[in-house]
Amino acid sequence: MYHLTVYDQEGNKLVDEAIEAKTDDEAQKKGHAILNEKEYRNHPFRIVHSAGRLVEFQSHKAKKATS
C-alpha cells in the first residue's frame, strides 16, 4: 500500500489519497496518473510506502528553481 500527498505552494494539502500497488514503480505510475488527471503535475508531492519509505518526492523549491 502506498500514499500520494499533493500540496499547494503554501504547504496546504490538495490531495491525500491511498494507492493500491505491488511495487514502487507501479505506485509511481499510478501516482503520476492521478497528478495528471487532477492537473497537479507541477505541484509539490510525495509518494510513500505504508512502511514509511519515501518512493518519490517533488519539492516546491525544485519547481521554482527550474521555472
LINZI-V206265 format. One record per pair of residues at least 6 apart in sequence whose C-alpha atoms are under 7 Angstrom apart, sorted by the first residue. I is the first residue (numbers start at 1). GAP is how many residues later the second one is. If there is no record, write none. Layout:
i={I	I}
gap={GAP	GAP}
//
This chain:
i={1	1	1	1	1	2	2	2	2	2	2	2	2	2	3	3	3	3	3	3	3	4	4	4	4	4	4	4	4	5	5	5	5	5	5	5	6	6	6	6	6	6	6	6	7	7	7	7	7	8	8	8	9	19	21	24	35	43	44	44	44	45	45	45	46	46	46	47	47	47	47	48	48	49}
gap={18	19	20	48	49	16	17	18	19	25	45	46	47	48	14	15	16	44	45	46	47	12	13	14	15	27	42	43	44	8	10	11	12	40	41	42	7	8	9	10	37	38	39	40	6	7	36	37	38	6	35	36	51	8	6	31	6	17	14	15	16	12	13	14	10	11	12	7	8	9	10	6	7	6}
//
